[in-house]
């Protein structure tokens, strides 16, 4: 995950979520993944609030080389 500060506004957080499935008697397997961007705003009291959530590149099954590991 990477976080970038935005002067006089807040920050942007960029990363990848991965989902795993474990079936009885089997090893854990990657079931899907997606990338996300979270836009954070720091309000006048100094509290952080999640302003926007963007998710993209949703991939089911084995995402292959498109997901950074």
CHARMM-style PDB file with segment names, atoms N, HN, CA, C and O in Angstrom:
ATOM      1  N   UNK     1       0.836  -1.157   0.000  1.00  0.00      PROA
ATOM      2  CA  UNK     1       0.000   0.000   0.000  1.00  0.00      PROA
ATOM      3  C   UNK     1       0.896   1.240   0.000  1.00  0.00      PROA
ATOM      4  O   UNK     1       1.967   1.259   0.608  1.00  0.00      PROA
ATOM      5  N   UNK     2       0.425   2.273  -0.700  1.00  0.00      PROA
ATOM      6  HN  UNK     2      -0.445   2.258  -1.194  1.00  0.00      PROA
ATOM      7  CA  UNK     2       1.138   3.545  -0.743  1.00  0.00      PROA
ATOM      8  C   UNK     2       0.193   4.651  -0.313  1.00  0.00      PROA
ATOM      9  O   UNK     2      -1.005   4.605  -0.594  1.00  0.00      PROA
ATOM     10  N   UNK     3       0.742   5.648   0.372  1.00  0.00      PROA
ATOM     11  HN  UNK     3       1.715   5.685   0.600  1.00  0.00      PROA
ATOM     12  CA  UNK     3      -0.042   6.800   0.815  1.00  0.00      PROA
ATOM     13  C   UNK     3       0.678   8.063   0.368  1.00  0.00      PROA
ATOM     14  O   UNK     3       1.884   8.216   0.565  1.00  0.00      PROA
ATOM     15  N   UNK     4      -0.088   8.963  -0.239  1.00  0.00      PROA
ATOM     16  HN  UNK     4      -1.068   8.839  -0.400  1.00  0.00      PROA
ATOM     17  CA  UNK     4       0.465  10.227  -0.715  1.00  0.00      PROA
ATOM     18  C   UNK     4      -0.275  11.379  -0.051  1.00  0.00      PROA
ATOM     19  O   UNK     4      -1.505  11.427  -0.061  1.00  0.00      PROA
ATOM     20  N   UNK     5       0.477  12.300   0.520  1.00  0.00      PROA
ATOM     21  HN  UNK     5       1.476  12.261   0.527  1.00  0.00      PROA
ATOM     22  CA  UNK     5      -0.093  13.481   1.159  1.00  0.00      PROA
ATOM     23  C   UNK     5      -0.531  14.493   0.102  1.00  0.00      PROA
ATOM     24  O   UNK     5       0.132  14.659  -0.922  1.00  0.00      PROA
ATOM     25  N   UNK     6      -1.650  15.166   0.358  1.00  0.00      PROA
ATOM     26  HN  UNK     6      -2.189  15.032   1.190  1.00  0.00      PROA
ATOM     27  CA  UNK     6      -2.124  16.239  -0.515  1.00  0.00      PROA
ATOM     28  C   UNK     6      -2.214  17.497   0.345  1.00  0.00      PROA
ATOM     29  O   UNK     6      -3.059  17.590   1.236  1.00  0.00      PROA
ATOM     30  N   UNK     7      -1.355  18.444   0.078  1.00  0.00      PROA
ATOM     31  HN  UNK     7      -0.668  18.369  -0.646  1.00  0.00      PROA
ATOM     32  CA  UNK     7      -1.264  19.663   0.877  1.00  0.00      PROA
ATOM     33  C   UNK     7      -2.620  20.371   0.971  1.00  0.00      PROA
ATOM     34  O   UNK     7      -3.327  20.519  -0.026  1.00  0.00      PROA
ATOM     35  N   UNK     8      -2.962  20.798   2.165  1.00  0.00      PROA
ATOM     36  HN  UNK     8      -2.388  20.678   2.975  1.00  0.00      PROA
ATOM     37  CA  UNK     8      -4.198  21.527   2.465  1.00  0.00      PROA
ATOM     38  C   UNK     8      -5.468  20.742   2.143  1.00  0.00      PROA
ATOM     39  O   UNK     8      -6.528  21.339   1.953  1.00  0.00      PROA
ATOM     40  N   UNK     9      -5.379  19.427   2.079  1.00  0.00      PROA
ATOM     41  HN  UNK     9      -4.519  18.942   2.233  1.00  0.00      PROA
ATOM     42  CA  UNK     9      -6.570  18.611   1.832  1.00  0.00      PROA
ATOM     43  C   UNK     9      -6.578  17.351   2.685  1.00  0.00      PROA
ATOM     44  O   UNK     9      -7.454  17.177   3.533  1.00  0.00      PROA
ATOM     45  N   UNK    10      -5.601  16.468   2.463  1.00  0.00      PROA
ATOM     46  HN  UNK    10      -4.889  16.609   1.774  1.00  0.00      PROA
ATOM     47  CA  UNK    10      -5.579  15.188   3.163  1.00  0.00      PROA
ATOM     48  C   UNK    10      -4.577  14.235   2.552  1.00  0.00      PROA
ATOM     49  O   UNK    10      -3.379  14.517   2.527  1.00  0.00      PROA
ATOM     50  N   UNK    11      -5.066  13.094   2.053  1.00  0.00      PROA
ATOM     51  HN  UNK    11      -6.040  12.865   2.073  1.00  0.00      PROA
ATOM     52  CA  UNK    11      -4.156  12.085   1.511  1.00  0.00      PROA
ATOM     53  C   UNK    11      -4.903  11.133   0.587  1.00  0.00      PROA
ATOM     54  O   UNK    11      -6.131  11.053   0.606  1.00  0.00      PROA
ATOM     55  N   UNK    12      -4.126  10.409  -0.227  1.00  0.00      PROA
ATOM     56  HN  UNK    12      -3.128  10.474  -0.243  1.00  0.00      PROA
ATOM     57  CA  UNK    12      -4.652   9.345  -1.083  1.00  0.00      PROA
ATOM     58  C   UNK    12      -3.921   8.061  -0.704  1.00  0.00      PROA
ATOM     59  O   UNK    12      -2.698   8.041  -0.567  1.00  0.00      PROA
ATOM     60  N   UNK    13      -4.685   7.007  -0.541  1.00  0.00      PROA
ATOM     61  HN  UNK    13      -5.678   7.023  -0.653  1.00  0.00      PROA
ATOM     62  CA  UNK    13      -4.164   5.688  -0.197  1.00  0.00      PROA
ATOM     63  C   UNK    13      -4.460   4.757  -1.376  1.00  0.00      PROA
ATOM     64  O   UNK    13      -5.603   4.679  -1.826  1.00  0.00      PROA
ATOM     65  N   UNK    14      -3.446   4.052  -1.878  1.00  0.00      PROA
ATOM     66  HN  UNK    14      -2.517   4.116  -1.512  1.00  0.00      PROA
ATOM     67  CA  UNK    14      -3.601   3.177  -3.031  1.00  0.00      PROA
ATOM     68  C   UNK    14      -3.079   1.790  -2.666  1.00  0.00      PROA
ATOM     69  O   UNK    14      -1.995   1.662  -2.096  1.00  0.00      PROA
ATOM     70  N   UNK    15      -3.850   0.755  -2.993  1.00  0.00      PROA
ATOM     71  HN  UNK    15      -4.730   0.860  -3.455  1.00  0.00      PROA
ATOM     72  CA  UNK    15      -3.400  -0.586  -2.648  1.00  0.00      PROA
ATOM     73  C   UNK    15      -4.192  -1.668  -3.353  1.00  0.00      PROA
ATOM     74  O   UNK    15      -5.018  -1.394  -4.224  1.00  0.00      PROA
ATOM     75  N   UNK    16      -3.922  -2.916  -2.957  1.00  0.00      PROA
ATOM     76  HN  UNK    16      -3.251  -3.139  -2.249  1.00  0.00      PROA
ATOM     77  CA  UNK    16      -4.580  -4.086  -3.518  1.00  0.00      PROA
ATOM     78  C   UNK    16      -5.130  -4.939  -2.384  1.00  0.00      PROA
ATOM     79  O   UNK    16      -4.420  -5.232  -1.422  1.00  0.00      PROA
ATOM     80  N   UNK    17      -6.390  -5.336  -2.495  1.00  0.00      PROA
ATOM     81  HN  UNK    17      -6.967  -5.098  -3.277  1.00  0.00      PROA
ATOM     82  CA  UNK    17      -6.984  -6.287  -1.561  1.00  0.00      PROA
ATOM     83  C   UNK    17      -7.033  -7.646  -2.229  1.00  0.00      PROA
ATOM     84  O   UNK    17      -7.369  -7.758  -3.408  1.00  0.00      PROA
ATOM     85  N   UNK    18      -6.696  -8.674  -1.472  1.00  0.00      PROA
ATOM     86  HN  UNK    18      -6.423  -8.583  -0.515  1.00  0.00      PROA
ATOM     87  CA  UNK    18      -6.729 -10.044  -1.979  1.00  0.00      PROA
ATOM     88  C   UNK    18      -7.661 -10.869  -1.105  1.00  0.00      PROA
ATOM     89  O   UNK    18      -7.685 -10.709   0.115  1.00  0.00      PROA
ATOM     90  N   UNK    19      -8.423 -11.747  -1.733  1.00  0.00      PROA
ATOM     91  HN  UNK    19      -8.404 -11.876  -2.724  1.00  0.00      PROA
ATOM     92  CA  UNK    19      -9.362 -12.594  -1.009  1.00  0.00      PROA
ATOM     93  C   UNK    19      -8.968 -14.048  -1.207  1.00  0.00      PROA
ATOM     94  O   UNK    19      -8.691 -14.488  -2.323  1.00  0.00      PROA
ATOM     95  N   UNK    20      -8.948 -14.785  -0.101  1.00  0.00      PROA
ATOM     96  HN  UNK    20      -9.173 -14.427   0.805  1.00  0.00      PROA
ATOM     97  CA  UNK    20      -8.538 -16.184  -0.132  1.00  0.00      PROA
ATOM     98  C   UNK    20      -9.682 -17.075   0.328  1.00  0.00      PROA
ATOM     99  O   UNK    20     -10.522 -16.668   1.131  1.00  0.00      PROA
ATOM    100  N   UNK    21      -9.701 -18.295  -0.194  1.00  0.00      PROA
ATOM    101  HN  UNK    21      -9.019 -18.625  -0.847  1.00  0.00      PROA
ATOM    102  CA  UNK    21     -10.708 -19.280   0.197  1.00  0.00      PROA
ATOM    103  C   UNK    21      -9.982 -20.506   0.747  1.00  0.00      PROA
ATOM    104  O   UNK    21      -8.988 -20.969   0.187  1.00  0.00      PROA
ATOM    105  N   UNK    22     -10.506 -21.014   1.855  1.00  0.00      PROA
ATOM    106  HN  UNK    22     -11.313 -20.638   2.310  1.00  0.00      PROA
ATOM    107  CA  UNK    22      -9.970 -22.246   2.426  1.00  0.00      PROA
ATOM    108  C   UNK    22     -11.107 -23.243   2.552  1.00  0.00      PROA
ATOM    109  O   UNK    22     -12.047 -23.027   3.317  1.00  0.00      PROA
ATOM    110  N   UNK    23     -11.024 -24.328   1.809  1.00  0.00      PROA
ATOM    111  HN  UNK    23     -10.260 -24.503   1.187  1.00  0.00      PROA
ATOM    112  CA  UNK    23     -12.014 -25.403   1.898  1.00  0.00      PROA
ATOM    113  C   UNK    23     -11.465 -26.497   2.799  1.00  0.00      PROA
ATOM    114  O   UNK    23     -10.252 -26.688   2.887  1.00  0.00      PROA
ATOM    115  N   UNK    24     -12.343 -27.204   3.457  1.00  0.00      PROA
ATOM    116  HN  UNK    24     -13.328 -27.049   3.385  1.00  0.00      PROA
ATOM    117  CA  UNK    24     -11.939 -28.269   4.374  1.00  0.00      PROA
ATOM    118  C   UNK    24     -11.017 -29.256   3.676  1.00  0.00      PROA
ATOM    119  O   UNK    24     -11.343 -29.789   2.615  1.00  0.00      PROA
ATOM    120  N   UNK    25      -9.862 -29.493   4.289  1.00  0.00      PROA
ATOM    121  HN  UNK    25      -9.598 -29.060   5.151  1.00  0.00      PROA
ATOM    122  CA  UNK    25      -8.917 -30.465   3.764  1.00  0.00      PROA
ATOM    123  C   UNK    25      -8.044 -29.952   2.627  1.00  0.00      PROA
ATOM    124  O   UNK    25      -7.227 -30.705   2.097  1.00  0.00      PROA
ATOM    125  N   UNK    26      -8.197 -28.693   2.240  1.00  0.00      PROA
ATOM    126  HN  UNK    26      -8.862 -28.081   2.670  1.00  0.00      PROA
ATOM    127  CA  UNK    26      -7.391 -28.125   1.148  1.00  0.00      PROA
ATOM    128  C   UNK    26      -6.551 -26.958   1.658  1.00  0.00      PROA
ATOM    129  O   UNK    26      -6.808 -26.405   2.727  1.00  0.00      PROA
ATOM    130  N   UNK    27      -5.556 -26.603   0.878  1.00  0.00      PROA
ATOM    131  HN  UNK    27      -5.347 -27.052   0.009  1.00  0.00      PROA
ATOM    132  CA  UNK    27      -4.742 -25.446   1.231  1.00  0.00      PROA
ATOM    133  C   UNK    27      -5.450 -24.163   0.794  1.00  0.00      PROA
ATOM    134  O   UNK    27      -6.298 -24.177  -0.098  1.00  0.00      PROA
ATOM    135  N   UNK    28      -5.095 -23.085   1.423  1.00  0.00      PROA
ATOM    136  HN  UNK    28      -4.406 -23.073   2.147  1.00  0.00      PROA
ATOM    137  CA  UNK    28      -5.666 -21.785   1.101  1.00  0.00      PROA
ATOM    138  C   UNK    28      -5.342 -21.397  -0.341  1.00  0.00      PROA
ATOM    139  O   UNK    28      -4.209 -21.566  -0.791  1.00  0.00      PROA
ATOM    140  N   UNK    29      -6.349 -20.871  -1.074  1.00  0.00      PROA
ATOM    141  HN  UNK    29      -7.269 -20.734  -0.708  1.00  0.00      PROA
ATOM    142  CA  UNK    29      -6.138 -20.477  -2.468  1.00  0.00      PROA
ATOM    143  C   UNK    29      -6.629 -19.055  -2.695  1.00  0.00      PROA
ATOM    144  O   UNK    29      -7.642 -18.635  -2.136  1.00  0.00      PROA
ATOM    145  N   UNK    30      -5.896 -18.326  -3.521  1.00  0.00      PROA
ATOM    146  HN  UNK    30      -5.073 -18.667  -3.975  1.00  0.00      PROA
ATOM    147  CA  UNK    30      -6.310 -16.978  -3.892  1.00  0.00      PROA
ATOM    148  C   UNK    30      -7.611 -17.072  -4.679  1.00  0.00      PROA
ATOM    149  O   UNK    30      -7.684 -17.785  -5.680  1.00  0.00      PROA
ATOM    150  N   UNK    31      -8.629 -16.358  -4.233  1.00  0.00      PROA
ATOM    151  HN  UNK    31      -8.570 -15.779  -3.420  1.00  0.00      PROA
ATOM    152  CA  UNK    31      -9.949 -16.435  -4.840  1.00  0.00      PROA
ATOM    153  C   UNK    31     -10.283 -15.201  -5.678  1.00  0.00      PROA
ATOM    154  O   UNK    31     -11.177 -15.256  -6.522  1.00  0.00      PROA
ATOM    155  N   UNK    32      -9.583 -14.094  -5.459  1.00  0.00      PROA
ATOM    156  HN  UNK    32      -8.857 -14.049  -4.773  1.00  0.00      PROA
ATOM    157  CA  UNK    32      -9.847 -12.875  -6.212  1.00  0.00      PROA
ATOM    158  C   UNK    32      -9.071 -11.709  -5.642  1.00  0.00      PROA
ATOM    159  O   UNK    32      -8.496 -11.797  -4.558  1.00  0.00      PROA
ATOM    160  N   UNK    33      -9.060 -10.609  -6.387  1.00  0.00      PROA
ATOM    161  HN  UNK    33      -9.527 -10.537  -7.269  1.00  0.00      PROA
ATOM    162  CA  UNK    33      -8.329  -9.426  -5.941  1.00  0.00      PROA
ATOM    163  C   UNK    33      -8.903  -8.187  -6.618  1.00  0.00      PROA
ATOM    164  O   UNK    33      -9.529  -8.277  -7.674  1.00  0.00      PROA
ATOM    165  N   UNK    34      -8.684  -7.046  -6.008  1.00  0.00      PROA
ATOM    166  HN  UNK    34      -8.175  -6.972  -5.150  1.00  0.00      PROA
ATOM    167  CA  UNK    34      -9.013  -5.783  -6.652  1.00  0.00      PROA
ATOM    168  C   UNK    34      -8.091  -4.688  -6.141  1.00  0.00      PROA
ATOM    169  O   UNK    34      -7.516  -4.793  -5.057  1.00  0.00      PROA
ATOM    170  N   UNK    35      -7.963  -3.659  -6.922  1.00  0.00      PROA
ATOM    171  HN  UNK    35      -8.429  -3.573  -7.802  1.00  0.00      PROA
ATOM    172  CA  UNK    35      -7.164  -2.509  -6.521  1.00  0.00      PROA
ATOM    173  C   UNK    35      -8.107  -1.428  -6.027  1.00  0.00      PROA
ATOM    174  O   UNK    35      -9.268  -1.367  -6.430  1.00  0.00      PROA
ATOM    175  N   UNK    36      -7.595  -0.573  -5.146  1.00  0.00      PROA
ATOM    176  HN  UNK    36      -6.652  -0.623  -4.819  1.00  0.00      PROA
ATOM    177  CA  UNK    36      -8.440   0.471  -4.593  1.00  0.00      PROA
ATOM    178  C   UNK    36      -7.692   1.785  -4.435  1.00  0.00      PROA
ATOM    179  O   UNK    36      -6.464   1.827  -4.361  1.00  0.00      PROA
ATOM    180  N   UNK    37      -8.473   2.853  -4.387  1.00  0.00      PROA
ATOM    181  HN  UNK    37      -9.470   2.819  -4.447  1.00  0.00      PROA
ATOM    182  CA  UNK    37      -7.968   4.188  -4.053  1.00  0.00      PROA
ATOM    183  C   UNK    37      -8.914   4.736  -2.992  1.00  0.00      PROA
ATOM    184  O   UNK    37     -10.128   4.764  -3.193  1.00  0.00      PROA
ATOM    185  N   UNK    38      -8.364   5.171  -1.869  1.00  0.00      PROA
ATOM    186  HN  UNK    38      -7.377   5.148  -1.705  1.00  0.00      PROA
ATOM    187  CA  UNK    38      -9.139   5.832  -0.829  1.00  0.00      PROA
ATOM    188  C   UNK    38      -8.678   7.286  -0.761  1.00  0.00      PROA
ATOM    189  O   UNK    38      -7.483   7.569  -0.667  1.00  0.00      PROA
ATOM    190  N   UNK    39      -9.630   8.189  -0.809  1.00  0.00      PROA
ATOM    191  HN  UNK    39     -10.601   7.960  -0.885  1.00  0.00      PROA
ATOM    192  CA  UNK    39      -9.324   9.616  -0.698  1.00  0.00      PROA
ATOM    193  C   UNK    39      -9.717  10.052   0.711  1.00  0.00      PROA
ATOM    194  O   UNK    39     -10.883   9.970   1.097  1.00  0.00      PROA
ATOM    195  N   UNK    40      -8.725  10.515   1.472  1.00  0.00      PROA
ATOM    196  HN  UNK    40      -7.778  10.582   1.158  1.00  0.00      PROA
ATOM    197  CA  UNK    40      -8.927  10.943   2.854  1.00  0.00      PROA
ATOM    198  C   UNK    40      -8.869  12.465   2.943  1.00  0.00      PROA
ATOM    199  O   UNK    40      -8.027  13.105   2.314  1.00  0.00      PROA
ATOM    200  N   UNK    41      -9.775  13.032   3.731  1.00  0.00      PROA
ATOM    201  HN  UNK    41     -10.460  12.513   4.242  1.00  0.00      PROA
ATOM    202  CA  UNK    41      -9.792  14.479   3.942  1.00  0.00      PROA
ATOM    203  C   UNK    41      -9.601  14.749   5.435  1.00  0.00      PROA
ATOM    204  O   UNK    41     -10.239  14.122   6.280  1.00  0.00      PROA
ATOM    205  N   UNK    42      -8.715  15.686   5.737  1.00  0.00      PROA
ATOM    206  HN  UNK    42      -8.197  16.195   5.050  1.00  0.00      PROA
ATOM    207  CA  UNK    42      -8.500  16.083   7.125  1.00  0.00      PROA
ATOM    208  C   UNK    42      -9.345  17.323   7.377  1.00  0.00      PROA
ATOM    209  O   UNK    42      -9.134  18.357   6.743  1.00  0.00      PROA
ATOM    210  N   UNK    43     -10.313  17.226   8.311  1.00  0.00      PROA
ATOM    211  HN  UNK    43     -10.484  16.386   8.826  1.00  0.00      PROA
ATOM    212  CA  UNK    43     -11.219  18.358   8.516  1.00  0.00      PROA
ATOM    213  C   UNK    43     -10.589  19.438   9.404  1.00  0.00      PROA
ATOM    214  O   UNK    43      -9.452  19.301   9.855  1.00  0.00      PROA
ATOM    215  N   UNK    44     -11.333  20.489   9.641  1.00  0.00      PROA
ATOM    216  HN  UNK    44     -12.257  20.601   9.275  1.00  0.00      PROA
ATOM    217  CA  UNK    44     -10.806  21.649  10.380  1.00  0.00      PROA
ATOM    218  C   UNK    44     -10.471  21.337  11.834  1.00  0.00      PROA
ATOM    219  O   UNK    44      -9.732  22.085  12.475  1.00  0.00      PROA
ATOM    220  N   UNK    45     -11.015  20.227  12.363  1.00  0.00      PROA
ATOM    221  HN  UNK    45     -11.615  19.620  11.842  1.00  0.00      PROA
ATOM    222  CA  UNK    45     -10.705  19.836  13.747  1.00  0.00      PROA
ATOM    223  C   UNK    45      -9.521  18.881  13.815  1.00  0.00      PROA
ATOM    224  O   UNK    45      -9.096  18.486  14.901  1.00  0.00      PROA
ATOM    225  N   UNK    46      -8.981  18.504  12.630  1.00  0.00      PROA
ATOM    226  HN  UNK    46      -9.326  18.824  11.748  1.00  0.00      PROA
ATOM    227  CA  UNK    46      -7.844  17.582  12.585  1.00  0.00      PROA
ATOM    228  C   UNK    46      -8.224  16.122  12.460  1.00  0.00      PROA
ATOM    229  O   UNK    46      -7.351  15.254  12.449  1.00  0.00      PROA
ATOM    230  N   UNK    47      -9.532  15.834  12.363  1.00  0.00      PROA
ATOM    231  HN  UNK    47     -10.241  16.539  12.372  1.00  0.00      PROA
ATOM    232  CA  UNK    47      -9.981  14.445  12.214  1.00  0.00      PROA
ATOM    233  C   UNK    47      -9.914  14.027  10.746  1.00  0.00      PROA
ATOM    234  O   UNK    47     -10.211  14.808   9.842  1.00  0.00      PROA
ATOM    235  N   UNK    48      -9.510  12.752  10.535  1.00  0.00      PROA
ATOM    236  HN  UNK    48      -9.270  12.117  11.269  1.00  0.00      PROA
ATOM    237  CA  UNK    48      -9.461  12.187   9.186  1.00  0.00      PROA
ATOM    238  C   UNK    48     -10.801  11.560   8.848  1.00  0.00      PROA
ATOM    239  O   UNK    48     -11.373  10.827   9.655  1.00  0.00      PROA
ATOM    240  N   UNK    49     -11.306  11.852   7.637  1.00  0.00      PROA
ATOM    241  HN  UNK    49     -10.840  12.447   6.982  1.00  0.00      PROA
ATOM    242  CA  UNK    49     -12.564  11.274   7.172  1.00  0.00      PROA
ATOM    243  C   UNK    49     -12.362  10.707   5.776  1.00  0.00      PROA
ATOM    244  O   UNK    49     -11.740  11.333   4.917  1.00  0.00      PROA
ATOM    245  N   UNK    50     -12.894   9.524   5.569  1.00  0.00      PROA
ATOM    246  HN  UNK    50     -13.399   9.016   6.266  1.00  0.00      PROA
ATOM    247  CA  UNK    50     -12.816   8.891   4.257  1.00  0.00      PROA
ATOM    248  C   UNK    50     -13.801   9.604   3.334  1.00  0.00      PROA
ATOM    249  O   UNK    50     -15.011   9.574   3.555  1.00  0.00      PROA
ATOM    250  N   UNK    51     -13.267  10.243   2.301  1.00  0.00      PROA
ATOM    251  HN  UNK    51     -12.284  10.268   2.121  1.00  0.00      PROA
ATOM    252  CA  UNK    51     -14.067  11.073   1.410  1.00  0.00      PROA
ATOM    253  C   UNK    51     -14.594  10.303   0.199  1.00  0.00      PROA
ATOM    254  O   UNK    51     -15.750  10.479  -0.187  1.00  0.00      PROA
ATOM    255  N   UNK    52     -13.767   9.457  -0.401  1.00  0.00      PROA
ATOM    256  HN  UNK    52     -12.828   9.314  -0.088  1.00  0.00      PROA
ATOM    257  CA  UNK    52     -14.151   8.680  -1.587  1.00  0.00      PROA
ATOM    258  C   UNK    52     -13.472   7.314  -1.550  1.00  0.00      PROA
ATOM    259  O   UNK    52     -12.362   7.168  -1.037  1.00  0.00      PROA
ATOM    260  N   UNK    53     -14.163   6.315  -2.106  1.00  0.00      PROA
ATOM    261  HN  UNK    53     -15.064   6.434  -2.523  1.00  0.00      PROA
ATOM    262  CA  UNK    53     -13.605   4.974  -2.263  1.00  0.00      PROA
ATOM    263  C   UNK    53     -13.783   4.585  -3.721  1.00  0.00      PROA
ATOM    264  O   UNK    53     -14.892   4.629  -4.253  1.00  0.00      PROA
ATOM    265  N   UNK    54     -12.691   4.206  -4.361  1.00  0.00      PROA
ATOM    266  HN  UNK    54     -11.790   4.171  -3.929  1.00  0.00      PROA
ATOM    267  CA  UNK    54     -12.717   3.767  -5.757  1.00  0.00      PROA
ATOM    268  C   UNK    54     -12.093   2.379  -5.801  1.00  0.00      PROA
ATOM    269  O   UNK    54     -10.969   2.183  -5.337  1.00  0.00      PROA
ATOM    270  N   UNK    55     -12.826   1.411  -6.363  1.00  0.00      PROA
ATOM    271  HN  UNK    55     -13.738   1.570  -6.740  1.00  0.00      PROA
ATOM    272  CA  UNK    55     -12.244   0.076  -6.532  1.00  0.00      PROA
ATOM    273  C   UNK    55     -12.333  -0.298  -8.007  1.00  0.00      PROA
ATOM    274  O   UNK    55     -13.303   0.027  -8.691  1.00  0.00      PROA
ATOM    275  N   UNK    56     -11.296  -0.989  -8.480  1.00  0.00      PROA
ATOM    276  HN  UNK    56     -10.508  -1.253  -7.925  1.00  0.00      PROA
ATOM    277  CA  UNK    56     -11.220  -1.316  -9.900  1.00  0.00      PROA
ATOM    278  C   UNK    56     -10.352  -2.543 -10.099  1.00  0.00      PROA
ATOM    279  O   UNK    56      -9.714  -3.026  -9.164  1.00  0.00      PROA
ATOM    280  N   UNK    57     -10.334  -3.041 -11.323  1.00  0.00      PROA
ATOM    281  HN  UNK    57     -10.852  -2.648 -12.083  1.00  0.00      PROA
ATOM    282  CA  UNK    57      -9.593  -4.247 -11.702  1.00  0.00      PROA
ATOM    283  C   UNK    57      -9.987  -5.438 -10.843  1.00  0.00      PROA
ATOM    284  O   UNK    57      -9.131  -6.164 -10.338  1.00  0.00      PROA
ATOM    285  N   UNK    58     -11.293  -5.630 -10.684  1.00  0.00      PROA
ATOM    286  HN  UNK    58     -11.988  -5.040 -11.095  1.00  0.00      PROA
ATOM    287  CA  UNK    58     -11.792  -6.786  -9.938  1.00  0.00      PROA
ATOM    288  C   UNK    58     -11.509  -8.037 -10.756  1.00  0.00      PROA
ATOM    289  O   UNK    58     -11.895  -8.137 -11.921  1.00  0.00      PROA
ATOM    290  N   UNK    59     -10.829  -8.986 -10.125  1.00  0.00      PROA
ATOM    291  HN  UNK    59     -10.516  -8.904  -9.179  1.00  0.00      PROA
ATOM    292  CA  UNK    59     -10.464 -10.214 -10.816  1.00  0.00      PROA
ATOM    293  C   UNK    59     -10.828 -11.407  -9.958  1.00  0.00      PROA
ATOM    294  O   UNK    59     -10.428 -11.490  -8.797  1.00  0.00      PROA
ATOM    295  N   UNK    60     -11.588 -12.332 -10.527  1.00  0.00      PROA
ATOM    296  HN  UNK    60     -11.913 -12.264 -11.470  1.00  0.00      PROA
ATOM    297  CA  UNK    60     -11.967 -13.543  -9.805  1.00  0.00      PROA
ATOM    298  C   UNK    60     -11.003 -14.662 -10.144  1.00  0.00      PROA
ATOM    299  O   UNK    60     -10.332 -14.642 -11.175  1.00  0.00      PROA
ATOM    300  N   UNK    61     -10.952 -15.632  -9.255  1.00  0.00      PROA
ATOM    301  HN  UNK    61     -11.498 -15.647  -8.417  1.00  0.00      PROA
ATOM    302  CA  UNK    61     -10.061 -16.764  -9.489  1.00  0.00      PROA
ATOM    303  C   UNK    61      -8.620 -16.371  -9.279  1.00  0.00      PROA
ATOM    304  O   UNK    61      -8.317 -15.551  -8.413  1.00  0.00      PROA
ATOM    305  N   UNK    62      -7.732 -16.943 -10.056  1.00  0.00      PROA
ATOM    306  HN  UNK    62      -7.978 -17.609 -10.760  1.00  0.00      PROA
ATOM    307  CA  UNK    62      -6.313 -16.627  -9.956  1.00  0.00      PROA
ATOM    308  C   UNK    62      -6.013 -15.404 -10.820  1.00  0.00      PROA
ATOM    309  O   UNK    62      -6.029 -15.506 -12.046  1.00  0.00      PROA
ATOM    310  N   UNK    63      -5.737 -14.239 -10.204  1.00  0.00      PROA
ATOM    311  HN  UNK    63      -5.725 -14.156  -9.207  1.00  0.00      PROA
ATOM    312  CA  UNK    63      -5.513 -13.032 -10.972  1.00  0.00      PROA
ATOM    313  C   UNK    63      -4.248 -13.046 -11.830  1.00  0.00      PROA
ATOM    314  O   UNK    63      -4.049 -12.153 -12.654  1.00  0.00      PROA
ATOM    315  N   UNK    64      -3.407 -14.038 -11.645  1.00  0.00      PROA
ATOM    316  HN  UNK    64      -3.569 -14.763 -10.975  1.00  0.00      PROA
ATOM    317  CA  UNK    64      -2.191 -14.115 -12.474  1.00  0.00      PROA
ATOM    318  C   UNK    64      -1.224 -12.989 -12.198  1.00  0.00      PROA
ATOM    319  O   UNK    64      -1.065 -12.561 -11.055  1.00  0.00      PROA
ATOM    320  N   UNK    65      -0.568 -12.500 -13.261  1.00  0.00      PROA
ATOM    321  HN  UNK    65      -0.697 -12.848 -14.190  1.00  0.00      PROA
ATOM    322  CA  UNK    65       0.474 -11.492 -13.104  1.00  0.00      PROA
ATOM    323  C   UNK    65      -0.046 -10.078 -12.981  1.00  0.00      PROA
ATOM    324  O   UNK    65       0.749  -9.153 -12.813  1.00  0.00      PROA
ATOM    325  N   UNK    66      -1.362  -9.871 -13.058  1.00  0.00      PROA
ATOM    326  HN  UNK    66      -2.008 -10.622 -13.194  1.00  0.00      PROA
ATOM    327  CA  UNK    66      -1.883  -8.509 -13.006  1.00  0.00      PROA
ATOM    328  C   UNK    66      -1.949  -7.956 -11.592  1.00  0.00      PROA
ATOM    329  O   UNK    66      -2.111  -6.750 -11.409  1.00  0.00      PROA
ATOM    330  N   UNK    67      -1.826  -8.815 -10.594  1.00  0.00      PROA
ATOM    331  HN  UNK    67      -1.694  -9.795 -10.743  1.00  0.00      PROA
ATOM    332  CA  UNK    67      -1.855  -8.377  -9.196  1.00  0.00      PROA
ATOM    333  C   UNK    67      -0.450  -8.441  -8.634  1.00  0.00      PROA
ATOM    334  O   UNK    67       0.211  -9.478  -8.704  1.00  0.00      PROA
ATOM    335  N   UNK    68       0.007  -7.324  -8.073  1.00  0.00      PROA
ATOM    336  HN  UNK    68      -0.529  -6.482  -8.016  1.00  0.00      PROA
ATOM    337  CA  UNK    68       1.350  -7.310  -7.484  1.00  0.00      PROA
ATOM    338  C   UNK    68       1.329  -8.118  -6.208  1.00  0.00      PROA
ATOM    339  O   UNK    68       0.434  -7.949  -5.379  1.00  0.00      PROA
ATOM    340  N   UNK    69       2.305  -8.996  -6.039  1.00  0.00      PROA
ATOM    341  HN  UNK    69       3.032  -9.133  -6.713  1.00  0.00      PROA
ATOM    342  CA  UNK    69       2.357  -9.848  -4.854  1.00  0.00      PROA
ATOM    343  C   UNK    69       3.433  -9.396  -3.910  1.00  0.00      PROA
ATOM    344  OT1 UNK    69       3.621 -10.000  -2.854  1.00  0.00      PROA
TER     345      UNK     69
END
